[in-house]
Amino acid sequence: MKFTAYLAAAGSLACASLAVASPASAQTMVASPNPASARLGQCLVGNTTGNDRVLVARWMAASMASSPMMQGLVSVDQAEKERVDRFMADLFTRLMAKDCLAEAKVVMQARDQQGMQAAGGRLGEIAMQELMMDPAAMAALLAYVKHIDPADLAELGK
């Protein structure tokens, strides 16, 4: 397989991972379009450690934080972003060229971009689930609730 094909797959994996905003939305956003994609997604998840999935979550966060839309809210240390990018490239290469080579070949040879995105999204989903198990992360995610006036939602209970 050509190096450009791996780069295209990396872009697809990146896009899929970044699309995963929460475990609940991930189930509808990254449903596997076919069995080959599902097998690749299972392989990606099965061949990553907790530390690998923390890396995926850190890479996703740093990538999202680099968007101009996040300006003023978060800042990214560019040296750290570069370091995380290198580690992510190593992880991606290991998964695609070694650990999940057979599964990745099937999806790549079918030129199944949607399948590659779904498989990468599965890894992103698991990474986000692990991140949300941290009590501090969950508390931060739910912090907006203190600004909701229950009276504004009273109709929901009727």
Buried (B, 14 or more C-beta within 10 A) or exposed (E): EEEEEBEBBBBBBBBBBBBBBEBEEBEEBBEBBBEBBBBBBBBBBEBBEEEBBBBBBBBBBBBBBBEEEEEEEEEBEEEEBEEBEEBBEEBBEBBBEEBBEEBBBBBBEEEBBBBBBBBBBBBBBBBBBBBBEEEEBEEEEEEEEEEEEEEEEEEEEE
